[in-house]
Amino acid sequence: MDRIVDDLNAEIERLIQARNLLLGGNSFKRGRRGGRVGAPPGRVLSADARRRISEGMKKRWAERRKTQAAKRPKAA
């Protein structure tokens, strides 16, 4: 019985080593790999670009408020 368990443990170890070679990493890692969640790496906006986007959105929101205010009946 002990010999069977030893053979199984040796086979498991061999398979783990083969998996590590194929995947190039630790087989005991679980879950997601580290890193940022969201935008792919390299997509960084400059401060100027963020400012322009912000101004454009504020302009769009102002237009939307203006059209919604025109649609609503005025209270008497």
Backbone bond lengths (Angstrom), bond angles and torsions (degrees), N, CA, C in turn:
res aa  C-N    CA-C-N  psi(-1)  N-CA   C-N-CA  omega(-1)  CA-C   N-CA-C  phi
1 M - - - 1.455 - - 1.521 110.93 -
2 D 1.343 117.39 -43.94 1.463 121.16 179.51 1.524 111.10 -62.74
3 R 1.319 115.60 -35.86 1.455 118.93 -179.58 1.529 110.99 -65.96
4 I 1.323 117.45 -38.76 1.467 121.97 178.59 1.528 109.77 -63.48
5 V 1.331 116.63 -44.96 1.463 120.91 179.62 1.525 110.26 -63.34
6 D 1.337 116.86 -41.60 1.468 120.74 177.93 1.522 111.12 -63.30
7 D 1.317 117.15 -41.07 1.471 121.00 177.68 1.532 110.91 -63.99
8 L 1.332 116.06 -42.08 1.476 119.83 178.15 1.529 110.70 -63.56
9 N 1.332 117.10 -43.86 1.469 119.93 178.83 1.528 111.36 -62.21
10 A 1.310 117.33 -39.42 1.467 121.16 178.43 1.529 110.42 -65.05
11 E 1.321 116.33 -41.17 1.471 120.75 179.02 1.522 110.73 -65.96
12 I 1.323 116.58 -41.97 1.471 120.84 177.96 1.528 110.14 -60.95
13 E 1.319 117.09 -44.90 1.457 121.30 179.14 1.531 110.74 -61.80
14 R 1.324 116.89 -41.26 1.465 120.96 178.24 1.525 110.97 -63.05
15 L 1.329 116.87 -42.08 1.467 120.96 179.30 1.531 111.32 -66.33
16 I 1.332 116.93 -38.98 1.464 120.75 178.11 1.531 109.73 -63.23
17 Q 1.305 117.77 -42.78 1.460 120.72 178.45 1.529 111.21 -63.92
18 A 1.317 116.98 -41.26 1.464 120.47 178.42 1.530 110.40 -63.69
19 R 1.331 116.57 -41.20 1.466 120.95 178.61 1.524 110.69 -63.58
20 N 1.335 116.50 -41.62 1.462 120.08 178.60 1.523 111.23 -62.05
21 L 1.323 116.84 -39.81 1.458 119.80 178.17 1.522 111.27 -64.13
22 L 1.321 116.26 -41.42 1.465 120.09 -178.98 1.520 112.42 -69.93
23 L 1.313 117.07 -41.76 1.462 121.03 -176.22 1.521 113.32 -90.76
24 G 1.306 116.89 -16.68 1.454 120.18 179.03 1.499 113.41 69.97
25 G 1.289 118.73 34.53 1.456 120.67 -178.94 1.499 112.41 -163.15
26 N 1.306 114.35 -171.08 1.460 121.77 -179.62 1.521 108.79 -80.90
27 S 1.321 117.03 129.07 1.463 120.62 -177.72 1.525 112.13 -75.00
28 F 1.317 118.01 -9.99 1.453 120.39 -177.38 1.514 112.58 -93.87
29 K 1.336 118.15 1.45 1.463 120.34 177.54 1.518 108.64 -67.14
30 R 1.295 115.51 141.95 1.460 120.64 178.32 1.522 108.61 -127.64
31 G 1.317 116.26 152.37 1.449 120.84 173.58 1.518 112.14 76.31
32 R 1.326 114.55 -160.40 1.450 122.46 -175.97 1.513 111.29 -74.73
33 R 1.283 114.93 152.62 1.456 119.43 172.55 1.515 107.87 -80.62
34 G 1.311 116.77 157.51 1.459 121.80 -176.56 1.521 112.31 -62.17
35 G 1.297 116.02 170.69 1.452 120.59 178.05 1.508 111.78 125.02
36 R 1.314 113.54 175.54 1.462 119.24 -179.52 1.521 110.74 -74.79
37 V 1.293 115.25 152.28 1.451 121.58 174.15 1.517 105.88 -106.44
38 G 1.304 117.66 133.57 1.455 119.81 179.14 1.507 111.13 120.86
39 A 1.320 116.54 -124.19 1.457 122.21 -175.58 1.526 110.58 -62.95
40 P 1.321 116.74 141.84 1.457 118.76 176.74 1.524 110.68 -65.71
41 P 1.312 118.25 156.29 1.457 121.01 -178.42 1.525 111.24 -57.60
42 G 1.301 116.28 143.84 1.447 120.39 177.34 1.515 114.06 96.43
43 R 1.307 118.56 -4.74 1.462 120.82 179.66 1.519 108.63 -101.37
44 V 1.307 115.89 79.51 1.450 121.48 -178.64 1.518 107.54 -113.75
45 L 1.320 116.93 129.25 1.457 121.19 178.83 1.518 109.77 -91.94
46 S 1.310 114.60 141.57 1.460 118.45 175.14 1.519 108.50 -75.36
47 A 1.322 115.66 165.16 1.460 120.12 178.96 1.528 110.00 -61.90
48 D 1.332 116.92 -37.99 1.461 121.06 179.62 1.528 111.00 -64.04
49 A 1.330 116.67 -41.55 1.465 120.29 179.27 1.526 110.59 -65.58
50 R 1.333 117.26 -41.89 1.472 120.00 177.42 1.522 110.67 -62.03
51 R 1.335 117.28 -39.35 1.460 121.73 179.76 1.527 110.11 -64.12
52 R 1.347 117.17 -44.28 1.462 120.16 179.95 1.522 111.55 -64.41
53 I 1.318 117.02 -40.85 1.467 120.40 177.39 1.518 110.24 -63.17
54 S 1.326 116.77 -42.94 1.459 121.41 179.60 1.534 111.01 -61.13
55 E 1.324 116.20 -45.95 1.468 119.60 179.74 1.518 111.44 -63.20
56 G 1.340 116.70 -40.20 1.456 120.18 178.83 1.517 111.95 -64.24
57 M 1.338 117.15 -41.22 1.461 120.10 178.70 1.527 110.86 -65.98
58 K 1.312 116.71 -41.30 1.475 119.22 178.64 1.519 110.69 -61.90
59 K 1.326 116.51 -37.98 1.462 120.69 178.33 1.533 109.97 -65.20
60 R 1.342 116.67 -43.51 1.467 120.15 178.84 1.523 111.66 -63.43
61 W 1.346 116.24 -42.24 1.466 119.50 179.42 1.520 110.90 -64.15
62 A 1.328 117.52 -38.45 1.464 120.92 178.82 1.526 110.05 -63.73
63 E 1.323 117.68 -43.25 1.462 121.34 177.39 1.524 110.91 -61.56
64 R 1.313 116.06 -42.04 1.462 120.09 -179.41 1.532 110.74 -64.56
65 R 1.333 116.61 -43.41 1.472 119.77 177.67 1.522 110.82 -62.18
66 K 1.324 116.63 -38.29 1.457 120.86 -179.21 1.525 110.49 -64.26
67 T 1.344 117.38 -44.85 1.465 119.86 -178.76 1.526 111.15 -70.17
68 Q 1.324 117.61 -35.38 1.463 119.99 178.16 1.518 110.91 -69.66
69 A 1.319 117.55 -36.00 1.460 120.49 178.89 1.534 110.23 -67.61
70 A 1.326 117.55 -34.36 1.469 121.22 179.28 1.525 110.39 -70.37
71 K 1.317 118.55 -31.38 1.459 121.53 -178.71 1.529 112.14 -75.15
72 R 1.339 116.76 -30.74 1.459 119.92 -177.03 1.529 110.86 -74.81
73 P 1.344 117.27 138.27 1.475 118.95 176.58 1.549 109.15 -71.99
74 K 1.326 114.00 144.24 1.473 119.09 179.78 1.514 110.17 -77.17
75 A 1.326 115.63 139.55 1.469 121.04 179.84 1.524 108.56 -78.29
76 A 1.329 116.47 139.89 1.469 119.76 -177.03 1.494 112.06 -99.49
